[in-house]
Amino acid sequence: MLRRLAPIASVLVLALALGCPADDAGTDSDSTAQTTAMTGEPTTGAEVDLTCDDYCTVITTNCSGPVAQYGTDACKPTCEAFPRGTLEDMAGNTLGCRLYHAGAAASDPEMHCTHAGPGGASVCGDNCEGFCSIAAAACPGTFTDDAACMAACKNYDMAESYDAGDQGGNTFACRLYHLTVATTFPEAHCPHILPDSAPCGGS
């Protein structure tokens, strides 16, 4: 009787051993999906690093057309002006915060793209905080100091939600667009971020 049961027991042990990897794989997949949803990483599941290269890849993928945040070649040099922060940031004027919201924009671009963009839209920093951080790096001397930049910025019209199509008009959005372009072409575009300078107001 014992001899007859031995082969059956061996088969059961083998079946259980083969079943384990399948169960583990399902757990890993669920864990990856949960992590991606929580961190706002790209829907491909790819991991991201706290770098301007990864930030620009994610934001240009998830924020395009009417919610695009950067013109051609403006993302990376603008990003260099952001305080780095950490990958856990979901608020504050940091690259980490912007990277999180750039990932979250995959599912809701209307909500998250401006948070991920250069201004921060009062989530990844106050708009003027983001603006003046970039201005100090891209257009040094345009404002006498950070306080002067903040004072000027607070008087700009904030009613229009920013996107990279805001290239004219007496608005904050227009000035922010030209500021991002000024990171590559400062002589042509730094004057456009001032209170009285065309094409963002004045003559």
N, C-alpha and C positions, 0 to 999 in steps of 0.2 A: 504493500500500500504506500509506504513512504517513497519507494522508488518511482511509483507512478506520479506522485505529487511534485517531485523535484523538478522535472522539465517545465511544469506549469508555473511554478514559482519563479524559475529563471526567466520565462517569457514575461511575467508581470513586472519583474525588476527592470528588464530591458525597456518595456513600454513606458514605465515611469521615468526612466532616465532620458529617453528620447523626447518625452513630453515637456521636460523642464525648460529647454531653450526657447520653445515657442511661447511659453508663459512669460518668461523674462523679456522676450522681445516686445511683447505687447505692453508690458509695464514701461519699458524704455521709451516706446513710441508715445504713450500717454504722457509721460513725464516731459518729453521734448515739446509736445504740443502745449502743455500747461506753461512751460518756461517761456516759449515763444509768445504766448498770449499775455503773460505777465510783464515781459520786458519790452514788448513792442518791437521785437526784432523782425526782419523781413519775413514774409510769409513763406519763403523758401526754406526757412529753418536754419539758414546760415548764421553762424556766430559773427558778431561784429566786435571790432576793437575801437577804443577811444581815439580815433584818428580822423583827420580831415578827409582822407581818402574814403574811409568807410561811410562817414557822414554824408559826403557829397554823392556817393553811389546810392545810398538809401533815399535821400531827399529828392534827387532827380528822378528816381524810379517812381516814388510814391506821390510826388507833388509836381504835376505837370499841367500843361494847358492853362486854364483860368486860375489855378492855384499854384502855379510855378513860383518859386521863391528867388530864383537866380537866373540872370541872363548867361549867355555863353561865357565860359571861363571865369565867372565871378565867384563861384562857390568856394573853391579852395582858398584863395587869398583872403576872402572875407572870414572864413572859418579860423584862420590863423590868429585873428584878433580875439576870439572867444576864450575866456578862462576855461581851463579843461574840466574841472569838476571830476565826477566819477560816473561809472556806468549805472549806478543806482539812482542818479538824479532824475526826478520827475518835475522839478520846479527850480527856478533860479537861473541867473544869467551865466549858463555854462554850456560847453559843448556836450557834456553828458546828458543834460536835459533835452537839448535839441535833437540829439541822436535818438533818445527814447521816443520823442513825439514824431520824428521822421518815420520811425518804424510803425508807430500806432496809426499813422496816416494811411497805411495800406488798407485799413478797414474804414476809416472816416477822414478823408482828406480835407473836407470842408472845416472840420473842427481842429485838426492837428497841424495842418501845414503852416499856418501863421505862427503857431507856437514853436515849430521847428525852424522857422525862418530867421533872418538876421535880426529882426527887432525883438522877437520873443513874445510879443502880444500879451504882456502882463501875466504870462505863465512861466516862460523861460526868461524871466527878467522883465522889468518895465521896458516899454518900447524905447524910451529915451536912454535908459541904461545901456541897452544893446547898441543903439545908434551912436552914443558917445564913446563906447568902447571901440567900435570900429573906426570912428572918426579920428580918435587919438592915434591909431596905428596907420591908417591910410592917408589921412590929411593933416599931419601935424602942423600946428601954427594957424590953421583955418579959424579956430577959436582960441582965445587967449589962454584958456585953461578948461578943465572939465566942468567947473561951475558955470562958465559962460556958455559952454555947449548945452548943458542941461537947461539953463534958463531960456536959451533960444528955442530948444526943442519943445519945451512945455507950451510954447505959443503956437506951434504948428498945428494945423487942422488934422485931428486924428480920426475924423468920422469915417473915412474910407478905409476898408480893410486892405491891407497890403498884398500885392502880388507883383511879379516882375513885369507886368504890363503897364505899371503906373509910371510913365515916363514924362508926363507933363501935368501942370496944374499946381495951384498953391496949396499943397498938402504935405503932410509928413510922409505919406506913401511915396510921392514923387522924389522927395529928398533921400529917402532910404534906398530907393532904386539906384539913384545916381551915386550914392555913397558906395554901394556894392560894386558898381562899375569902376569907381575911383580907386579901388584896391588894385586894379590893373592899369588904369589910365588916370592917374591923379591930377595932372595938369589940366586936362579937359573937364573933369567931372567934380573935383573938390569945390570949385566955386558954386556949383549948383546946390550944394547942401546948406548954403547960408540963407538967412531970412529974406533977403532982397536980391535974388539972382535968378534970371531966367534959366531954364524953362519952368522952374518951380516957384514962380512968383517974382515980381519986380520986372526989371527990364535989362 
